Amino acid sequence: MLMERDRHIMRFIEEHGMLTIKQCSQIFFKGSSRAYDLARRRLAKIEQMNKDIKTMVNIYTKEKVYVWNNKRASIHSLYVYNFYAQLLQSDCKVLEFIKEPRWLDGKYRSDGFFKIVDIYGNIRILCLEV
């Protein structure tokens, strides 16, 4: 049986194309002493129940990656989402996240753009280049 949290996890995979067990534990099970194990079991259940979610193993990190519709997860994208997961795990609030935004009429592209509220209540703009 799928729980509400499982639906949020599936929506994340659909919107972002991929999710590792570690990222899932940081985003959806933060604060739990068994976060990694819980994330691993829930992702396995989700994969079993949703034909659009498949797994692959990243050849560089050897991490199991859950992907949407057999999308390939590049090491580059994994690093961007690792950073995103770290932000969500911290006490920062992510107001906006854009993967690979284009700047100056498309001449330049960064890996990620983040607008966050830090732990002191300050709004910060982060431009990520991996």
Sequence and secondary structure as in RCSB ss.txt:
>XXXX:A:sequence
MLMERDRHIMRFIEEHGMLTIKQCSQIFFKGSSRAYDLARRRLAKIEQMNKDIKTMVNIYTKEKVYVWNNKRASI
HSLYVYNFYAQLLQSDCKVLEFIKEPRWLDGKYRSDGFFKIVDIYGNIRILCLEV
>XXXX:A:secstr
   HHHHHHHHHHHHHSEEEHHHHHHHHSTT TTHHHHHHHHHHHHHHH TTEEEEE TTT  EEEEETT    H
HHHHHHHHHHHHHHTT EEEEEEES EETTTTEE SEEEEEE TTS EEEEEE  
